[in-house]
Amino acid sequence: MFGLASKLLARRRAWKSAVSLSAGILIRDEGDGAYFAARRFSRQARAEGNDKGDRFWGAVAVEVADRTGTVIGQAGRPDGV
């Protein structure tokens, strides 16, 4: 029982670490466009039928928004569309 719980916790920590690392890299590389880049990756994964990729990049987008103060659903796209 504890072995399963331990594995699940380790998996969750790894997920959070990957999301955090990816968010940091996007912020560094994309600056103000990091949130929109993560959303673009999420949409691309969804279009390809990649549910795990969609969830991952969606989580990265939320992390980026939290770190940068972007209000989800309130910001317009940088290209004005």
MODELLER restraints for C-alpha pairs under 7 A, 6 or more apart:
rsr = mdl.restraints
at = mdl.atoms
rsr.add(forms.Gaussian(group=physical.xy_distance, feature=features.Distance(at['CA:19:A'], at['CA:59:A']), mean=6.64, stdev=0.5))
rsr.add(forms.Gaussian(group=physical.xy_distance, feature=features.Distance(at['CA:19:A'], at['CA:60:A']), mean=5.22, stdev=0.5))
rsr.add(forms.Gaussian(group=physical.xy_distance, feature=features.Distance(at['CA:20:A'], at['CA:63:A']), mean=6.87, stdev=0.5))
rsr.add(forms.Gaussian(group=physical.xy_distance, feature=features.Distance(at['CA:22:A'], at['CA:60:A']), mean=6.68, stdev=0.5))
rsr.add(forms.Gaussian(group=physical.xy_distance, feature=features.Distance(at['CA:23:A'], at['CA:60:A']), mean=5.41, stdev=0.5))
rsr.add(forms.Gaussian(group=physical.xy_distance, feature=features.Distance(at['CA:23:A'], at['CA:63:A']), mean=6.27, stdev=0.5))
rsr.add(forms.Gaussian(group=physical.xy_distance, feature=features.Distance(at['CA:23:A'], at['CA:64:A']), mean=5.39, stdev=0.5))
rsr.add(forms.Gaussian(group=physical.xy_distance, feature=features.Distance(at['CA:26:A'], at['CA:34:A']), mean=5.20, stdev=0.5))
rsr.add(forms.Gaussian(group=physical.xy_distance, feature=features.Distance(at['CA:27:A'], at['CA:34:A']), mean=5.13, stdev=0.5))
rsr.add(forms.Gaussian(group=physical.xy_distance, feature=features.Distance(at['CA:34:A'], at['CA:64:A']), mean=6.80, stdev=0.5))
rsr.add(forms.Gaussian(group=physical.xy_distance, feature=features.Distance(at['CA:35:A'], at['CA:61:A']), mean=5.21, stdev=0.5))
rsr.add(forms.Gaussian(group=physical.xy_distance, feature=features.Distance(at['CA:35:A'], at['CA:64:A']), mean=5.68, stdev=0.5))
rsr.add(forms.Gaussian(group=physical.xy_distance, feature=features.Distance(at['CA:35:A'], at['CA:65:A']), mean=6.15, stdev=0.5))
rsr.add(forms.Gaussian(group=physical.xy_distance, feature=features.Distance(at['CA:38:A'], at['CA:57:A']), mean=5.58, stdev=0.5))
rsr.add(forms.Gaussian(group=physical.xy_distance, feature=features.Distance(at['CA:38:A'], at['CA:58:A']), mean=6.89, stdev=0.5))
rsr.add(forms.Gaussian(group=physical.xy_distance, feature=features.Distance(at['CA:38:A'], at['CA:60:A']), mean=6.32, stdev=0.5))
rsr.add(forms.Gaussian(group=physical.xy_distance, feature=features.Distance(at['CA:38:A'], at['CA:61:A']), mean=5.00, stdev=0.5))
rsr.add(forms.Gaussian(group=physical.xy_distance, feature=features.Distance(at['CA:39:A'], at['CA:57:A']), mean=6.75, stdev=0.5))
rsr.add(forms.Gaussian(group=physical.xy_distance, feature=features.Distance(at['CA:39:A'], at['CA:58:A']), mean=6.42, stdev=0.5))
rsr.add(forms.Gaussian(group=physical.xy_distance, feature=features.Distance(at['CA:39:A'], at['CA:61:A']), mean=5.99, stdev=0.5))
rsr.add(forms.Gaussian(group=physical.xy_distance, feature=features.Distance(at['CA:41:A'], at['CA:57:A']), mean=6.17, stdev=0.5))
rsr.add(forms.Gaussian(group=physical.xy_distance, feature=features.Distance(at['CA:42:A'], at['CA:53:A']), mean=6.66, stdev=0.5))
rsr.add(forms.Gaussian(group=physical.xy_distance, feature=features.Distance(at['CA:42:A'], at['CA:54:A']), mean=4.45, stdev=0.5))
rsr.add(forms.Gaussian(group=physical.xy_distance, feature=features.Distance(at['CA:42:A'], at['CA:57:A']), mean=4.81, stdev=0.5))
rsr.add(forms.Gaussian(group=physical.xy_distance, feature=features.Distance(at['CA:42:A'], at['CA:58:A']), mean=5.67, stdev=0.5))
rsr.add(forms.Gaussian(group=physical.xy_distance, feature=features.Distance(at['CA:43:A'], at['CA:54:A']), mean=6.74, stdev=0.5))
rsr.add(forms.Gaussian(group=physical.xy_distance, feature=features.Distance(at['CA:45:A'], at['CA:51:A']), mean=6.99, stdev=0.5))
rsr.add(forms.Gaussian(group=physical.xy_distance, feature=features.Distance(at['CA:45:A'], at['CA:53:A']), mean=5.43, stdev=0.5))
rsr.add(forms.Gaussian(group=physical.xy_distance, feature=features.Distance(at['CA:45:A'], at['CA:54:A']), mean=5.09, stdev=0.5))
rsr.add(forms.Gaussian(group=physical.xy_distance, feature=features.Distance(at['CA:46:A'], at['CA:54:A']), mean=5.32, stdev=0.5))
rsr.add(forms.Gaussian(group=physical.xy_distance, feature=features.Distance(at['CA:65:A'], at['CA:71:A']), mean=6.64, stdev=0.5))
rsr.add(forms.Gaussian(group=physical.xy_distance, feature=features.Distance(at['CA:65:A'], at['CA:72:A']), mean=6.86, stdev=0.5))
